[in-house]
């Protein structure tokens, strides 16, 4: 069934139907994954935490040395305009910037102009995942050492996610050879132990999620003790609760890891409390936080 409103794209200054959007075959994003991206969602039809997402996008651009003249205001304006043009009740905006089109060579091209691609799609509710919880598996962390850069080079994530699906699980959690737990394939991880909410610290081994930071604020506001510290694989199995977080799925309780039930094997009260506080806190402050 066709959506009530069209999914749209923006490519280098032009809005057009998604099915008509194209980039050059020698774009470096296609050839080398020489590109970074962000995903922004809406609440009440309005883009959420835009400043934080743009700040992270600019960090990623600087980290891989893509020269550009974009301002935060221009990127924010593009996101807001795209949401208004699409007209979905709730939307997901995907914004990708590549180093641009150039003859295929490993060296940075001297004169390439960055390619800007944006898509807008309708966003479905994550309420079912939140109510039922998910099963995950652990997998070796074979990714590169700069996961704080939101790179489009996600092959390791793709393979890990599909290994999880083939195992009958919803997602995979990356674990280093020394047992250090980092994150899931598209989200951060939280563990509840002894009533304390724990999450791996920011650094190059995880992508510091915008929703992760908001949930930590919400948890503290709800009176929950929060720590950011290194987690071990064994901590997963001794946890009373685990949940994942991401921009689009928000809070997703984990009910089993590698086939072992976590807590009662059902979504737990801390995850529900944190999510309720997240909704309450950012709903109350929506007028002041969103343009």
N, C-alpha and C positions, 0 to 999 in steps of 0.2 A: 504494500500500500504506500503510495507516495505521501511524504510528509505534508502537513497543512501549509507549511511555509518552506521555501527552498533552502537547501544547504548552500552556502555561498563561500566563495574564496576571494582572496585579494592576492594579486601577484604584481609586484613592482609598480604600484600606483594605480592598479585597475581592479575594481570589483567585478566579478563575473560568476555565473553558475559554477558550482563545484566541478561538474563533469567537463567543463571547458578549460579548467585551469591546467597550465603546463609550464614546465621549465625546460631549459636547453639540456640536451644530452650531455654536454660537457660542463654542466654546473658542478662545482666542486662538492656540493652537498650530496649529489648523486654519485660522483666518482670516488670520493674519499671519505664521506661522512664528515666533511670539513664544515661543520655547521653546529649551531646550538638552538635551543628551543625553550618555550615556556607554554604552560597550559593554565588558562584562567577560566574559572567557572562563574556563573551568576547565581545570585540569591534574589528572589523577587524580580527577576529579569534584569538585575543590575550587576555589573562585574564586581567581584569581591577581591579585596587585598591587591589591587592593581599596582600600587606603589611598590609593594614587597616583591611581586613577580618581576616587575621591570628592573628593580635593583639587582635581582639575581641574574636576569638576562644580560644586563650590562656587565656584571661581574664575569659571566661566561664569555662574552665577546672579548673583554679585555684579556682574559686568561689565555685565549687561543689567538690573540693578536689580530683580530679582524678589525681593520681600520674602517671607521664609519663616522657619519656626522649626525646620527640619530640623537634626539633629546628624549628625556623621559616623558616630557609633555607630548611630543609627537607620537610616541608609541602608545601612551595612554589614550590619546585622542583616537588613534586607529582602532584600538580595542573597543572603545565605547561606540564608535561609529559602526563597526562591524556588527555588534550586538543589536543595535537599533535597526540596521538594514535587514538582518535576518528575521527578527521578530518572533523567535521562539519564546515560549513561556519561560523556560530555563535553557541555557546554552553552555556549551563548552567551546572556548576559543583556543585554537592551536596556532602559535606564532613561531615561525622558524626563520632564522637568518643564516645564510650561507656566505662563504667567502666570495662567491660569485662565479661567473662563467669564464673559463680560460682553457687554453690547450692543456691536455692532461700531462701534468708533471708535478713531482712532489714539492718543488719549491713554491713559495708564495708568489703569486703573479703580481707584477708591478702595478698594473692598472685595472685590475678587476674591480667591478662595482658590486657590493653585496646584493644578494638576491633576498627579497623579503616575501615570504609566503605566509598567508594566514587563512585558516578555514574556520567556519562556524557550523556547529552541528547541534541538534537538539540533545538535551541531557536528561537521562532517565534518573529516577529516584534510586538511592542506594538503600532504601528502607528494608528491603528483603534480606540483603546481606547482613545488615545490622541486627535484624531480628533473629536470624537463623545461625549466624556465624559461619566460619569457613575452616577447612582443613588445609594445612600447609606441609611442605616437606623442607628439609634443609639440604642445601647443595654447596659444593666448594665454591668459594669466591674466586672466579677466574677473570674478573674484570681488571681494567687498568687502575692505576693508583691515584687518579684525579676524579673521583666520583662526585666531588663538589661542583664540577663543571657539568652543566646540563647538556651534554653532548647528544647528538642524534645517533651516535655509534652505540647501538643497544643490542648487538648480536648476542652477547653473553646473557643479557636479560631475556631476550627472545627464546634462547635455547633452554634456559632455566625454567621459564614460565611454561613452556611446552612439555618439559620433563615432568613438571608438577601435574599438568593436565593429563598426561599419559598415565600418571600414577594415581589418578582419581582425586587429586587435590586441587585446590583453587589457585594456589600460588606457591612460590618458593622463597626461602629466606637464605641469603648468602652468609656463609660461615667460613672464616679463614682457617688455615691449617692448624693454628694454635687454639682453635675453638672460639675465637672472637666473632660475635654476632654483629653484622653490620645493618642490613635492611632487606626488605623484600624487593621483588623485581620492579615494582612501581610504587613503592610506599615505604614509609618509616615504620619502625616497630616499637611497641611499648610493652613492658612487662610489669606485672604487679606482684610484688613479693612482700609479705608481711605488712600489707596495707600501703606500701611505698610504691609510687609509680616511677619506673626507671626507663630511660631511653638512651641509646648510644650517643655519645657526645658529638658535636659538630667537628668536622675535619675532612680530610681528603678521601676517607673511606666511605662516606655517605653523602647523599644529596640532602642538604638541610631543607626540609620541606617547609613551605609556608604554612600549610595546615598543621604540621608538627609543632611549629612555634606557637600557633594560636591555641592548640590543645594544651600545651604546657602552661600557657597563661590561664586558660580556662580551669585546668586542674588546680592550680595554685589558688585561684579565686574561689574554688569550691572547697578549699580547706584540705586538699589532698597533698601529702608530702611528695615532692617531686625531686628526682635526682637525674642528672645527665652523667652517665658513667659507662665504662666498658662492661659489656655483657658477654657471658660465656654460653656455649651451647647447653651446658648442664642447667643454666639458669632458666632456660625455656621449660624444661621438664619439671622443675620445682616450683614454677610460677602458679599462682592461684588464678591469674588471668593474663591473657595476651591480647593485644589488638594492633591492627595496622592502621595507618592513616595515609590519605592522599587527597589531592584537590578534588577529584571527582567522586571518590567513594567515601570521603570524610572519615568515619570511624567504622572499622570492620573487625568485630571480635573473632579471635582464633579459638576454635574449640578442640583442635587436635594438632599435634606436631609429630611428623613421622609415625603416624598411627597411634600415638599415645594421647589420651584425653587430657586436656588442660582443665584443672579445677574439676567442676562438676560435668564438664563436657558440654556446657551450654554457655551462651553469652553471659558475662558476669556483671555485677552491679557497678563496678568502678568505671567500666567502659560506658555504661549507660549514663552514669552521673557526669562524667567528663563531657559526653556529647550534649547532654541537656544543658550544662553550663555554657558550652560553646555556643549553642543556639541562642540561649538567653542573653549571654554577654554581647554577642555581635548583632543580635536583633535590636537590643536596647540602644546600641551605639551606631546602628546602621546609618542614620541620617548624617552623623558627623564623620563617619569613616568612608562613606561612598559619595563620590561627586554626583 
